[in-house]
């Protein structure tokens, strides 16, 4: 049986303690030390961590700098958001038509739902993309199928043409831009710039306190992150993990040894796209709204920055980076950080946060290529590591010093 990395029990233990502490301090069942709004922020942060895990596997381990994975994140959000809007609107419309002497037909009910959803963009008919919106099981399947299918087709076309490096990154960014521009169009059936809103109102739990709903999504996000970490730790360990890292380090040599490089890359790219879609499906019911701006290319760049700051090539580094940047961003842009008045100029952190993030990315890249995850490495090195030598590069699993000399 393939042995998992030693970081897995540590990660699961720390995550479990965090979940227990947050649950006890939440308004739903505990002392109320953590507000419902901040509980939602924590739940959304866990979803970002799951997306960062996917990004780290495709970039940090396989060497594919994808600048389009937040598009898959958004596709998962739209898939679940369509059902949430349809089901919630169906409840409202059915209640409004309940007083009629003659019950509405299925066609009348559907037309009324369509008018309610698409009236904001001057339409009333359901577009083809909403064909499964009435069914929760089918829409949950779309959370996996749509990102996975798009990644599979895109990856097959790109990898079979042996597009690599910066050119592949540009292609993934172009794919993201094309998707976001299509979603902005009113005739796409996804309400254009208005997006899908009111997603925090979960059908069947409309009377439940928001504190309880927020806690449920937080626990679901934590479970998804735990499962995702264990699954990806299994993927990047053993022979498969060695091949994936070898592709990152020297793709031509791996191909020369007879390994189907394109097949491995397509597998990793598609798998991580699916996980990013699942993360998005958990994120947007907590955020309450999704629009095409969430799928803009800049969002995928942010995801790469999170992984770089945390330390690519380390699963725990991706989680640390995403959690750190997400929570610090909330503090700076949510009014937690006091503005600085210099007399001749006032620093407003809402405007300057992205500048600070960009500077941090540059500094980490130059002076601390291992990122925040390198702090964990320092601690483990003091405890003594079971290995031949030190990493020669910033990525875990790079050629060892002693191995290089033998």
Secondary structure, DSSP 8 states (H G I E B T S, - for coil): -----THHHHHHHHHHHHHHHHHHHBTTTS-S-B-HHHHHHHHHHHHHHHHHHHHIIIIIIT----S-HHHHHHHHHHHHHHHHHHHHHHHHHHHHHTTSSS---HHHHHHHHHHHHHGGGT--S--GGGTTTT-HHHHHHHHHHHHHHHHHHHHHHHHHTT--HHHHHHHHHHHHHHHHHHHHSGGGSS-GGG-EE-TTS-TT-TTS-HHHHHHHHHHHHHHHHHHHHHHHHHHTSHHHHHHHHHHHH-HHHHHHTT--HHHHHHHHHHHHHHHHHHHHHHHHHHH-EE-GGGGSHHHHHHHHHHHHHH-TT-HHHHHHHHHHHHHHHHHHHTT-S--EE-SS-EE-HHHHHHHHHHHHHHHHHHH-TT-THHHHHHHHHHH--SSSS-BSSSSTT--BHHHHH-
